[in-house]
Amino acid sequence: MDFLYTYETLKLEFPLVRPEEAKYVILGVPFDGTTSYKPGTRFGPTLIRQATLNLESYILDYDVDIAELPIADIGDVAVVAGDPRKTADRVRETVEELKRVNPEAIPTLLGGEHSQTLGAVEALKPASYVVFDAHLDLRDSYEDNPYNHACVARRISELGVKEALFAIRSGTKEEVEYAEEKGIPWVHARDYDFDSFIELVKPLPEPVYLSIDIDAFDLSLVPSTGTPEAGGLGFWDVVEAVEWLVKNKKIAGFDIMEVAGTELGDVTALTAAKLMFYFIGAVGKKLL
C-alpha cells in the first residue's frame, strides 16, 4: 500500500494477519506539525506499539484473547513535515485503499496530532463523529492554519457529519457560539456521566467514527500530550462509553490521538495501548 513504512520491531507481541484478512487494521500517523504547546506526538505511534508489549492479550472483562482476533498493522503514513493538509490527504488515500481491499476492516489510527483524524473521516464518510477531547477543536483557523489540530472538529462538521463532544473543558467563546449555531452538543468534563453520554449518542445515525484525544483523560493518566488540561475523565469512564458504542452502533473507524513523549514505557502511551486493547476486545466480544 502506498505512503507507508513499517516498524518491523515494534509490533504487537502476537501473530498478525494481512490487511485484506483483518477485522482491525492499525495505522500510525506520526505527525507533529502544528503542535501548539508540547511537542512529541510524532513519537505517539511508536510509543503505543511498544507499550503493547507490556500488556496481556487476554481481556479479563470480556473473556476474549485479542491474540486470536484478525489484527493487521500496516505501519505509518509517511507524513509531509509541517503540512497537516497534505498529510491528511495521505491518510485519506491510505484508508480509501484499505477499504477497497477490505471493506469490512475497522481502521484504527494511532497518533499523532488530532488534525489527522480529518483524513480518515474524509475516507470513511461516517454519518456521525463521537469524540472525547479536552478541547472543542471548533476553531475556524488557528495560527493562520485551518487544518491545525485545534480545527479538526470544525472541518469535520463542515462535511455534514453529526457530532457529539465529551470531556470538554477548554474552548473559546467563538467555538461555543459555533456549536450552538450548528447544534453540536458537547458535555463539559465536570458534567460528564454515562447517562449524559447515552442521551446524546443514542439518536446519532450510523456508522459512527469514534475518536479519542488522549487529553480527554485526567492528567495523571496522560502526562505526555500536546495540549494537556487538568480535570479530565477516568479510564473506566471512557472504556464504558467505548463498550456501549461498540455494542449499539456500527463503528466506521477508531483512533487514539495526541499521544506524545520521548521515552519507552511512557504512562500516556501505556494508557493509550490499554484503551486500544479494550476497543479491539469489545468488538471481538460482539463478534464471537
Backbone as numpy.savetxt, mean C-alpha at the origin, in Angstrom:
# Nx Ny Nz CAx CAy CAz Cx Cy Cz
9.38 -9.45 -17.86 8.53 -8.26 -17.86 9.42 -7.02 -17.86
8.97 -5.98 -18.48 9.79 -4.79 -18.66 9.95 -4.00 -17.37
11.01 -3.18 -17.34 11.26 -2.17 -16.31 11.66 -2.76 -14.96
11.98 -4.04 -14.91 12.21 -4.67 -13.62 13.64 -5.16 -13.44
14.10 -5.10 -12.21 15.27 -5.86 -11.82 14.90 -6.54 -10.51
15.59 -7.60 -10.14 15.15 -8.42 -9.01 16.27 -8.56 -7.98
15.92 -8.45 -6.72 16.86 -8.77 -5.63 16.85 -10.28 -5.44
17.83 -10.95 -6.00 17.82 -12.41 -5.95 18.02 -12.95 -4.54
18.68 -12.20 -3.67 19.01 -12.73 -2.35 18.06 -12.26 -1.26
17.14 -11.40 -1.60 16.22 -10.89 -0.58 14.79 -11.24 -0.95
14.55 -12.54 -1.03 13.23 -13.04 -1.36 12.55 -13.58 -0.09
11.28 -13.88 -0.23 10.59 -14.57 0.85 11.29 -15.91 1.09
11.24 -16.38 2.32 12.04 -17.55 2.70 11.36 -18.87 2.36
10.46 -18.88 1.40 9.82 -20.12 0.98 9.64 -20.08 -0.53
9.33 -21.20 -1.16 9.29 -21.26 -2.61 8.27 -20.29 -3.21
8.66 -19.68 -4.32 7.80 -18.76 -5.04 7.40 -19.40 -6.37
6.35 -18.87 -6.98 5.88 -19.38 -8.26 6.07 -18.32 -9.33
5.83 -18.70 -10.57 5.91 -17.75 -11.66 4.72 -16.79 -11.60
4.87 -15.55 -12.10 3.78 -14.56 -12.01 2.48 -15.04 -12.63
2.56 -15.78 -13.73 1.33 -16.24 -14.39 0.60 -17.31 -13.60
1.26 -17.87 -12.56 0.65 -18.92 -11.73 0.25 -18.40 -10.36
0.53 -17.15 -10.07 0.41 -16.62 -8.71 -0.97 -16.01 -8.45
-1.36 -16.04 -7.19 -2.52 -15.27 -6.73 -2.08 -13.90 -6.24
-0.87 -13.82 -5.70 -0.32 -12.57 -5.19 1.01 -12.32 -5.91
1.17 -11.14 -6.45 2.42 -10.80 -7.14 3.01 -9.55 -6.49
4.15 -9.74 -5.85 4.82 -8.65 -5.14 5.67 -7.84 -6.12
5.57 -6.54 -5.99 6.30 -5.61 -6.85 6.82 -4.47 -5.99
8.13 -4.24 -6.00 8.70 -3.15 -5.24 8.80 -1.87 -6.06
8.62 -0.74 -5.38 8.77 0.57 -6.03 9.70 1.41 -5.16
11.01 1.31 -5.36 11.98 1.98 -4.48 12.18 3.45 -4.85
11.11 4.23 -4.75 11.15 5.63 -5.17 11.16 6.56 -3.97
11.98 7.60 -4.06 12.20 8.52 -2.95 12.31 9.96 -3.45
11.68 10.24 -4.61 11.98 11.47 -5.32 11.35 12.75 -4.80
10.21 12.65 -4.07 9.57 13.88 -3.58 9.42 13.89 -2.07
10.15 13.03 -1.39 10.08 12.99 0.07 10.34 14.38 0.64
9.46 14.83 1.51 9.52 16.21 1.96 10.08 16.38 3.37
10.38 15.29 4.06 10.93 15.43 5.41 12.06 14.43 5.67
11.75 13.15 5.71 12.72 12.14 6.13 12.97 11.16 4.99
14.15 11.19 4.37 14.40 10.33 3.22 14.59 8.87 3.62
14.56 8.01 2.63 14.84 6.59 2.86 13.82 5.64 2.28
12.73 6.14 1.69 11.72 5.21 1.17 12.23 4.41 -0.03
13.32 4.82 -0.63 13.89 4.03 -1.72 14.34 2.66 -1.22
14.59 2.55 0.08 15.05 1.28 0.65 13.89 0.43 1.17
12.67 0.96 1.11 11.52 0.26 1.67 11.32 -1.16 1.16
11.27 -1.38 -0.17 11.05 -2.74 -0.65 12.10 -3.73 -0.19
13.36 -3.33 -0.20 14.43 -4.22 0.26 14.27 -4.54 1.74
13.97 -3.53 2.54 13.84 -3.73 3.97 12.66 -4.63 4.31
11.55 -4.46 3.60 10.38 -5.31 3.86 10.68 -6.75 3.48
11.27 -6.94 2.31 11.61 -8.30 1.90 12.52 -8.96 2.93
13.54 -8.23 3.36 14.47 -8.80 4.33 13.76 -9.13 5.65
12.82 -8.27 6.04 12.11 -8.49 7.31 11.27 -9.75 7.28
10.83 -10.20 6.09 10.04 -11.43 6.02 10.83 -12.64 6.49
12.16 -12.55 6.43 12.98 -13.69 6.85 12.86 -13.93 8.35
12.36 -12.94 9.08 12.19 -13.06 10.52 10.84 -13.65 10.90
9.95 -13.84 9.93 8.57 -14.20 10.24 8.27 -15.66 9.93
7.43 -16.25 10.76 6.90 -17.58 10.46 5.87 -17.46 9.34
5.89 -18.38 8.41 4.93 -18.34 7.31 3.54 -18.80 7.74
3.46 -19.53 8.85 2.17 -19.99 9.36 1.50 -18.87 10.14
0.27 -18.53 9.75 -0.48 -17.48 10.42 -1.40 -18.12 11.46
-1.06 -17.96 12.72 -1.81 -18.61 13.80 -3.29 -18.29 13.75
-3.61 -17.02 13.48 -4.99 -16.56 13.53 -5.89 -17.25 12.50
-5.31 -17.63 11.37 -6.12 -18.13 10.25 -5.93 -19.63 9.99
-4.99 -20.27 10.66 -4.63 -21.65 10.34 -4.27 -21.78 8.87
-3.48 -20.83 8.41 -3.04 -20.78 7.01 -1.52 -20.64 6.98
-0.87 -21.46 6.18 0.56 -21.34 5.97 0.76 -20.68 4.61
1.23 -19.45 4.60 1.31 -18.75 3.33 2.44 -19.30 2.44
3.29 -20.14 3.01 4.29 -20.82 2.18 3.64 -21.77 1.20
2.39 -22.14 1.46 1.66 -23.05 0.58 0.79 -22.30 -0.43
0.82 -20.97 -0.40 0.01 -20.18 -1.30 0.85 -19.73 -2.51
0.20 -19.49 -3.64 0.93 -19.14 -4.86 1.34 -17.67 -4.89
2.56 -17.39 -4.45 3.09 -16.04 -4.36 4.25 -15.89 -5.34
4.26 -14.79 -6.07 5.38 -14.45 -6.95 5.97 -13.13 -6.49
7.24 -12.93 -6.79 7.92 -11.66 -6.54 8.65 -11.30 -7.83
8.21 -10.24 -8.50 8.78 -9.89 -9.80 9.82 -8.79 -9.70
10.26 -8.51 -8.48 11.34 -7.55 -8.31 10.85 -6.12 -8.18
11.67 -5.17 -8.60 11.38 -3.75 -8.42 11.30 -3.03 -9.76
10.40 -2.08 -9.82 10.38 -1.16 -10.96 11.68 -0.37 -10.98
12.26 -0.22 -12.15 13.43 0.64 -12.31 12.94 2.09 -12.36
13.11 2.80 -11.27 12.51 4.12 -11.13 13.25 5.16 -11.97
12.55 6.25 -12.26 13.15 7.41 -12.91 13.46 8.41 -11.80
14.71 8.56 -11.47 15.11 9.35 -10.31 14.52 10.75 -10.34
13.82 11.10 -9.25 13.29 12.44 -9.10 12.03 12.73 -9.88
11.50 11.76 -10.62 10.32 12.00 -11.46 9.19 11.05 -11.07
8.26 11.50 -10.21 7.19 10.61 -9.76 6.21 10.23 -10.87
5.99 11.13 -11.84 5.04 10.81 -12.90 5.59 9.74 -13.83
6.85 9.88 -14.25 7.42 8.88 -15.15 7.58 7.53 -14.44
7.91 7.57 -13.16 8.01 6.32 -12.42 6.63 5.67 -12.27
5.61 6.47 -11.98 4.25 5.94 -11.89 3.80 5.35 -13.22
4.24 5.95 -14.32 3.94 5.37 -15.63 4.52 3.97 -15.76
5.73 3.79 -15.24 6.35 2.46 -15.29 5.61 1.47 -14.38
5.16 1.96 -13.24 4.33 1.11 -12.37 3.06 0.70 -13.12
2.40 1.68 -13.73 1.17 1.40 -14.48 1.41 0.37 -15.58
2.44 0.57 -16.38 2.72 -0.35 -17.48 3.05 -1.75 -16.98
3.78 -1.82 -15.88 4.15 -3.13 -15.32 2.92 -3.85 -14.79
2.05 -3.14 -14.07 0.84 -3.77 -13.54 -0.10 -4.16 -14.68
-0.19 -3.33 -15.72 -1.01 -3.70 -16.88 -0.50 -4.99 -17.52
0.82 -5.12 -17.66 1.39 -6.33 -18.23 1.13 -7.53 -17.33
1.26 -7.33 -16.03 0.97 -8.41 -15.09 -0.47 -8.90 -15.23
-1.41 -7.97 -15.30 -2.82 -8.36 -15.42 -3.11 -9.01 -16.78
-2.32 -8.66 -17.78 -2.50 -9.30 -19.09 -2.13 -10.77 -19.01
-1.01 -11.08 -18.34 -0.56 -12.47 -18.28 -1.28 -13.26 -17.18
-1.85 -12.55 -16.19 -2.53 -13.23 -15.08 -3.64 -12.33 -14.53
-4.83 -12.37 -15.15 -5.92 -11.50 -14.72 -6.38 -11.72 -13.28
-6.09 -12.89 -12.73 -6.56 -13.21 -11.38 -5.60 -12.77 -10.28
-4.43 -12.32 -10.64 -3.43 -11.96 -9.63 -3.81 -10.68 -8.91
-3.43 -10.60 -7.64 -3.57 -9.38 -6.85 -2.19 -8.72 -6.77
-1.99 -7.62 -7.49 -0.71 -6.91 -7.35 -0.53 -6.39 -5.93
0.64 -6.63 -5.37 0.95 -6.23 -4.00 2.22 -5.38 -4.03
2.03 -4.07 -3.95 3.14 -3.13 -4.07 3.79 -2.88 -2.72
5.12 -2.80 -2.74 5.90 -2.42 -1.57 6.65 -1.14 -1.90
6.49 -0.11 -1.04 7.14 1.16 -1.34 7.85 1.72 -0.14
8.64 2.71 -0.50 8.47 3.55 -1.67 7.43 4.62 -1.36
7.56 5.74 -2.06 6.64 6.85 -1.84 5.21 6.52 -2.21
4.28 7.17 -1.50 2.87 6.95 -1.77 2.46 7.49 -3.13
3.25 8.37 -3.69 2.97 8.88 -5.03 2.81 7.75 -6.04
3.45 6.62 -5.80 3.48 5.54 -6.78 2.24 4.66 -6.78
1.39 4.83 -5.77 0.10 4.13 -5.79 -0.71 4.54 -7.00
-0.54 5.77 -7.45 -1.30 6.26 -8.60 -1.14 5.36 -9.81
0.07 4.94 -10.10 0.30 4.10 -11.27 -0.46 2.79 -11.21
-0.48 2.17 -10.04 -1.21 0.91 -9.88 -2.71 1.12 -10.03
-3.23 2.19 -9.45 -4.66 2.49 -9.57 -5.04 2.76 -11.02
-4.20 3.49 -11.73 -4.47 3.75 -13.15 -4.54 2.46 -13.94
-3.70 1.49 -13.61 -3.68 0.22 -14.32 -4.89 -0.64 -13.98
-5.24 -0.69 -12.71 -6.27 -1.62 -12.25 -7.69 -1.08 -12.38
-7.83 0.24 -12.40 -9.13 0.89 -12.55 -10.16 0.38 -11.53
-9.84 0.43 -10.24 -10.81 -0.01 -9.23 -11.97 0.97 -9.16
-13.08 0.50 -8.60 -14.22 1.39 -8.38 -14.02 2.23 -7.13
-13.26 1.68 -6.16 -13.08 2.37 -4.88 -11.63 2.28 -4.42
-11.26 3.26 -3.60 -9.91 3.36 -3.05 -10.05 3.58 -1.54
-9.59 2.61 -0.77 -9.62 2.69 0.69 -8.18 2.84 1.15
-7.93 3.88 1.97 -6.55 4.14 2.37 -6.47 4.44 3.86
-5.44 3.89 4.49 -5.06 4.25 5.85 -3.82 5.12 5.75
-3.90 6.33 6.29 -2.85 7.31 6.07 -2.95 8.39 7.14
-1.82 8.87 7.61 -1.84 10.00 8.55 -2.26 11.29 7.88
-2.14 11.35 6.55 -2.34 12.60 5.81 -3.47 12.46 4.79
-4.16 13.55 4.55 -5.23 13.54 3.57 -4.71 13.32 2.15
-3.55 13.84 1.83 -2.94 13.69 0.50 -3.87 14.17 -0.61
-4.61 15.26 -0.32 -5.56 15.82 -1.28 -5.11 17.17 -1.83
-3.83 17.47 -1.69 -3.32 18.72 -2.25 -3.37 18.65 -3.77
-3.66 19.79 -4.40 -3.62 19.84 -5.84 -2.18 19.82 -6.34
-1.29 20.43 -5.57 0.13 20.44 -5.90 0.90 20.70 -4.61
2.10 20.16 -4.54 2.97 20.44 -3.40 4.38 20.58 -3.91
5.05 21.64 -3.48 6.39 21.95 -3.99 6.39 22.00 -5.51
5.32 22.61 -6.06 5.17 22.80 -7.50 5.10 21.50 -8.29
4.64 20.44 -7.65 4.57 19.14 -8.32 3.22 18.49 -8.04
2.36 18.36 -9.04 1.05 17.73 -8.82 1.12 16.23 -8.58
2.30 15.64 -8.76 2.47 14.21 -8.53 3.32 13.91 -7.30
3.45 14.91 -6.44 4.10 14.74 -5.15 3.31 13.72 -4.31
3.98 13.11 -3.36 3.31 12.13 -2.50 2.13 12.73 -1.75
2.13 14.04 -1.54 1.05 14.71 -0.82 -0.19 14.94 -1.68
-0.14 14.49 -2.94 -1.23 14.74 -3.88 -1.90 13.46 -4.37
-1.47 12.30 -3.89 -1.90 11.05 -4.51 -3.40 10.82 -4.40
-4.02 11.10 -3.25 -5.46 10.89 -3.12 -6.23 11.85 -4.02
-5.70 13.07 -4.22 -6.33 14.04 -5.11 -6.33 13.51 -6.55
-5.18 13.02 -7.00 -5.09 12.52 -8.36 -6.00 11.31 -8.56
-6.09 10.45 -7.56 -6.96 9.27 -7.67 -8.42 9.68 -7.68
-8.78 10.67 -6.89 -10.17 11.13 -6.89 -10.56 11.69 -8.25
-9.61 12.30 -8.93 -9.88 12.87 -10.26 -10.10 11.80 -11.32
-9.75 10.56 -11.01 -10.04 9.45 -11.91 -11.47 8.96 -11.79
-12.23 9.53 -10.85 -13.61 9.11 -10.63 -13.74 7.93 -9.69
-12.67 7.62 -8.97 -12.68 6.51 -8.03 -13.26 6.98 -6.70
-14.19 6.22 -6.13 -14.72 6.53 -4.81 -13.64 6.32 -3.77
-13.61 7.19 -2.76 -12.54 7.11 -1.77 -13.09 7.12 -0.35
-12.34 6.48 0.55 -12.59 6.58 1.99 -11.23 6.55 2.67
-10.99 7.53 3.55 -9.67 7.75 4.16 -9.76 7.57 5.67
-8.80 6.83 6.23 -8.82 6.51 7.66 -7.47 6.78 8.31
-7.52 7.05 9.61 -6.33 7.33 10.44 -5.77 8.72 10.21
-6.55 9.59 9.59 -6.10 10.93 9.23 -5.85 11.77 10.49
-4.77 12.53 10.46 -4.51 13.48 11.54 -3.64 14.65 11.07
-3.58 14.83 9.74 -2.82 15.95 9.20 -3.38 16.32 7.84
-3.52 17.63 7.63 -3.99 18.12 6.34 -4.18 19.62 6.39
-4.44 20.22 5.25 -4.67 21.66 5.17 -6.16 21.96 5.12
-6.49 23.19 5.38 -7.89 23.61 5.28 -8.41 23.40 3.86
-7.57 23.67 2.87 -7.97 23.49 1.48 -8.27 22.02 1.17
-7.50 21.12 1.76 -7.77 19.70 1.54 -9.10 19.29 2.16
-9.38 19.79 3.36 -10.65 19.49 4.01 -11.81 20.01 3.16
-11.65 21.20 2.63 -12.70 21.79 1.79 -12.89 20.99 0.50
-11.78 20.52 -0.07 -11.88 19.69 -1.27 -12.64 18.39 -0.96
-12.31 17.77 0.17 -13.00 16.53 0.56 -14.50 16.78 0.73
-14.86 17.89 1.34 -16.27 18.22 1.52 -16.95 18.45 0.17
-16.28 19.17 -0.71 -16.84 19.48 -2.02 -17.08 18.21 -2.84
-16.15 17.26 -2.78 -16.23 16.04 -3.58 -16.91 14.89 -2.86
-17.31 15.11 -1.61 -17.96 14.04 -0.85 -17.04 12.90 -0.51
-15.79 13.22 -0.21 -14.81 12.18 0.17 -14.82 12.04 1.69
-15.28 10.92 2.21 -15.32 10.76 3.67 -13.96 10.41 4.23
-13.67 10.94 5.41 -12.42 10.60 6.08 -12.66 10.57 7.59
-11.86 9.78 8.27 -12.01 9.59 9.72 -10.70 9.94 10.40
-10.78 10.87 11.34 -9.61 11.25 12.13 -9.17 10.06 12.99
-7.88 9.94 13.18 -7.35 8.84 14.00 -7.96 8.83 15.40
-8.25 10.01 15.95 -8.84 10.08 17.29 -10.23 9.48 17.32
-10.92 9.51 16.20 -12.31 9.06 16.13 -12.45 7.67 15.52
-11.32 7.07 15.13 -11.40 5.80 14.42 -11.84 4.66 15.34
-12.77 3.86 14.87 -13.07 2.56 15.46 -13.60 1.68 14.34
-13.77 0.41 14.64 -14.15 -0.54 13.60 -15.53 -0.22 13.03
-16.44 0.25 13.88 -17.78 0.58 13.40 -17.75 1.73 12.40
-16.92 2.73 12.67 -16.82 3.85 11.73 -16.23 3.40 10.40
-15.32 2.44 10.47 -14.74 1.89 9.24 -15.82 1.17 8.42
-16.56 0.28 9.06 -17.60 -0.48 8.36 -18.63 0.45 7.75
-19.03 1.46 8.49 -20.06 2.39 8.01 -19.68 3.03 6.68
-18.41 3.36 6.53 -17.99 4.06 5.32 -17.64 3.12 4.17
-17.10 1.95 4.47 -16.65 1.09 3.37 -17.73 0.13 2.88
-18.71 -0.16 3.71 -19.74 -1.14 3.31 -20.44 -0.74 2.02
-20.81 0.53 1.82 -21.51 0.88 0.58 -20.60 1.11 -0.63
-19.28 1.03 -0.46 -18.39 1.32 -1.58 -18.51 0.26 -2.67
-18.50 0.68 -3.94 -18.56 -0.29 -5.04 -17.26 -1.08 -5.16
-17.36 -2.25 -5.76 -16.21 -3.12 -5.98 -15.76 -3.04 -7.44
-14.49 -3.40 -7.68 -13.46 -3.83 -6.74 -12.83 -2.66 -6.00
-12.13 -3.00 -4.91 -11.52 -2.00 -4.03 -10.00 -2.13 -4.11
-9.33 -1.00 -4.21 -7.88 -0.95 -4.05 -7.60 -0.51 -2.62
-6.82 -1.30 -1.89 -6.51 -1.02 -0.49 -5.06 -0.57 -0.37
-4.88 0.63 0.19 -3.54 1.21 0.33 -3.26 1.52 1.79
-2.11 1.07 2.26 -1.69 1.34 3.64 -0.43 2.20 3.60
-0.58 3.47 3.91 0.60 4.30 4.16 1.06 3.95 5.57
2.30 3.52 5.72 2.76 2.99 7.00 2.67 4.03 8.12
2.60 5.33 7.75 2.50 6.35 8.80 1.11 6.40 9.44
0.19 5.56 8.97 -1.11 5.45 9.63 -0.97 4.89 11.05
0.09 4.10 11.27 0.29 3.46 12.57 0.88 4.43 13.59
0.76 4.05 14.85 1.42 4.77 15.93 2.93 4.80 15.70
3.55 5.91 16.04 4.97 6.09 15.78 5.86 5.01 16.41
5.43 4.43 17.51 6.24 3.40 18.14 6.39 2.17 17.25
5.45 1.97 16.32 5.50 0.84 15.40 6.23 1.18 14.11
6.31 2.47 13.79 6.84 2.87 12.48 7.73 4.11 12.61
8.86 4.01 13.30 9.70 5.19 13.48 10.39 5.66 12.20
10.48 4.78 11.20 11.18 5.14 9.96 10.18 5.26 8.82
9.71 6.49 8.61 8.80 6.77 7.50 8.99 8.22 7.09
8.58 8.55 5.89 8.94 9.84 5.32 8.38 11.05 6.04
7.11 10.98 6.45 6.47 12.12 7.11 5.74 11.62 8.36
6.48 11.30 9.40 5.89 10.71 10.61 4.97 11.68 11.34
3.89 11.13 11.91 2.92 11.91 12.68 2.56 11.14 13.94
2.54 11.82 15.06 2.10 11.20 16.32 0.62 10.88 16.28
0.21 9.91 17.11 -1.21 9.68 17.31 -1.87 8.70 16.37
-1.13 7.71 15.87 -1.68 6.78 14.90 -2.39 5.59 15.50
-2.74 4.64 14.63 -3.51 3.47 15.02 -2.60 2.34 15.50
-3.22 1.36 16.17 -2.52 0.15 16.56 -2.51 -0.86 15.42
-1.63 -1.84 15.53 -1.48 -2.84 14.48 -2.79 -3.60 14.24
-3.44 -4.01 15.32 -4.64 -4.83 15.15 -5.82 -4.02 14.63
-5.83 -2.70 14.83 -6.86 -1.87 14.22 -6.86 -2.04 12.71
-5.67 -1.98 12.13 -5.56 -2.07 10.68 -5.78 -3.50 10.20
-5.25 -4.48 10.92 -5.47 -5.88 10.53 -6.96 -6.20 10.51
-7.69 -5.75 11.49 -9.13 -6.01 11.54 -9.84 -5.43 10.31
-9.42 -4.25 9.89 -10.01 -3.64 8.70 -9.64 -4.43 7.45
-8.39 -4.85 7.35 -7.95 -5.65 6.21 -8.77 -6.93 6.13
-8.96 -7.59 7.27 -9.73 -8.84 7.29 -11.14 -8.63 6.80
-11.78 -7.54 7.23 -13.16 -7.29 6.80 -13.23 -7.04 5.30
-12.31 -6.24 4.78 -12.33 -5.95 3.35 -12.10 -7.22 2.52
-11.13 -8.02 2.93 -10.84 -9.25 2.19 -12.04 -10.17 2.18
-12.75 -10.25 3.30 -13.90 -11.15 3.41 -15.11 -10.64 2.65
-15.27 -9.32 2.57 -16.53 -8.76 2.08 -16.45 -8.02 0.75
-15.25 -7.74 0.27 -15.10 -7.00 -0.98 -14.09 -7.69 -1.89
-14.29 -7.51 -3.18 -13.29 -7.97 -4.15 -12.14 -6.97 -4.13
-10.92 -7.47 -3.94 -9.74 -6.61 -3.84 -9.02 -6.59 -5.18
-8.87 -5.38 -5.74 -8.18 -5.22 -7.02 -6.67 -5.20 -6.83
-6.22 -4.57 -5.76 -4.80 -4.44 -5.49 -4.56 -3.99 -4.08
-3.33 -4.13 -3.64 -2.97 -3.83 -2.26 -1.57 -3.26 -2.24
-1.34 -2.28 -1.37 0.03 -1.81 -1.21 0.32 -1.40 0.22
1.61 -1.40 0.55 2.14 -0.87 1.80 3.25 0.11 1.41
3.03 1.39 1.68 3.91 2.43 1.17 4.55 3.24 2.29
5.54 4.03 1.90 6.23 5.00 2.77 7.11 4.35 3.84
7.51 3.10 3.62 8.47 2.46 4.53 9.86 3.00 4.21
10.53 3.52 5.20 11.88 4.07 5.02 12.85 3.34 5.94
14.04 3.88 6.06 15.04 3.29 6.93 16.31 2.98 6.17
17.34 2.66 6.92 18.64 2.33 6.33 19.25 1.07 6.90
18.62 0.47 7.91 19.21 -0.69 8.56 18.29 -1.90 8.44
18.87 -3.06 8.17 18.12 -4.29 8.17 17.58 -4.56 9.57
16.36 -5.07 9.63 15.73 -5.30 10.92 15.02 -4.07 11.46
14.84 -3.05 10.63 14.15 -1.84 11.06 12.73 -2.17 11.52
12.32 -1.55 12.62 11.00 -1.83 13.20 9.88 -1.54 12.20
10.02 -0.47 11.45 8.99 -0.10 10.48 8.83 -1.18 9.43
9.93 -1.69 8.91 9.87 -2.75 7.92 9.29 -4.04 8.50
9.61 -4.33 9.75 9.03 -5.52 10.40 7.52 -5.40 10.52
7.04 -4.20 10.86 5.60 -3.97 10.92 4.96 -4.17 9.56
5.59 -3.62 8.53 5.06 -3.73 7.17 5.04 -5.18 6.70
6.12 -5.92 6.96 6.19 -7.31 6.53 5.12 -8.16 7.21
4.91 -7.94 8.49 3.88 -8.68 9.21 2.51 -8.37 8.65
2.27 -7.10 8.34 0.97 -6.71 7.77 0.78 -7.37 6.41
1.82 -7.42 5.59 1.71 -8.09 4.29 1.36 -9.56 4.47
1.99 -10.22 5.44 1.68 -11.63 5.69 0.21 -11.79 6.11
-0.29 -10.87 6.91 -1.70 -10.96 7.31 -2.63 -10.77 6.13
-2.29 -9.84 5.24 -3.12 -9.66 4.05 -3.14 -10.93 3.20
-1.96 -11.47 2.90 -1.87 -12.68 2.11 -2.60 -13.84 2.79
-2.42 -13.96 4.10 -3.08 -15.02 4.85 -4.58 -14.88 4.86
-5.08 -13.66 4.99 -6.53 -13.43 5.01 -7.17 -13.80 3.68
-6.51 -13.42 2.58 -7.02 -13.81 1.27 -6.95 -15.32 1.12
-5.84 -15.91 1.58 -5.69 -17.35 1.49 -6.77 -18.10 2.26
-7.11 -17.59 3.45 -8.15 -18.23 4.25 -9.49 -18.19 3.51
-9.76 -17.08 2.84 -11.01 -16.95 2.09 -11.07 -17.95 0.93
-9.90 -18.19 0.30 -9.86 -19.07 -0.85 -9.92 -20.54 -0.48
-9.42 -20.88 0.72 -9.34 -22.29 1.10 -10.71 -22.86 1.46
